[in-house]
Amino acid sequence: MAERDAVRDAWQIHTALTDLIGKADGKASFALAIESAALTAILAMSGPHEPFGRLEGLWVALLRAGVVLICVGGLTAVVAVLPRLWAGPADRQWPRNHIYFGHLRQWDPRLLAQRLSEEDPLPALARQIVIMSRIGWLKHRCVQWSLVLATTGAILVVLARFGA
């Protein structure tokens, strides 16, 4: 009974991780949208007769630094939402695993059915949970850095605009 409980708990953890990774992707998409909108607004206000087009000296440097930080924040958000398929390792590890879709695509359906009926799923689930946790951690850290960089950049842009 303890083994069944462990497998059930592992699947619940797997489901929770799937949800958390999806939330990180949603936050990254939100960050990228805000960062893109900020860059679009800055570009629109950068013409020769616009507020950013008339900046000089230190204020131009602040504006440029802010734009760079917002761009780096946007790139960090993109890194967060990039699919992590790791095709090379998946191609080599599929015989040991039957949880990740990158491994499942390699299986013959009859052999997979046999494996599922004969083998304890807990080791494969445990491996997948660890991998998913690493992915989730990386995604959340990227989102965190994206927002920090973009916010810092936005502050520099605002200082440039109102400091001139």
QUIWO-V632007 format. One line per field, one symbol per residue. phi: phi as a letter, one per 30 degrees, with the letter a starting at -180 (. if undefined). A space follows every 10 residues. Layout:
phi: ???
This chain:
phi: .ddddddddd dddedddedd dddddddddd dddddddddd ddddccddcc eddcdbhedd dddddddddd dddddddded cddccheedd ddcedcbbcd dddddddded ddeddddccd deeddddddd dddddddddd dddededddd dddddddddd dcdd
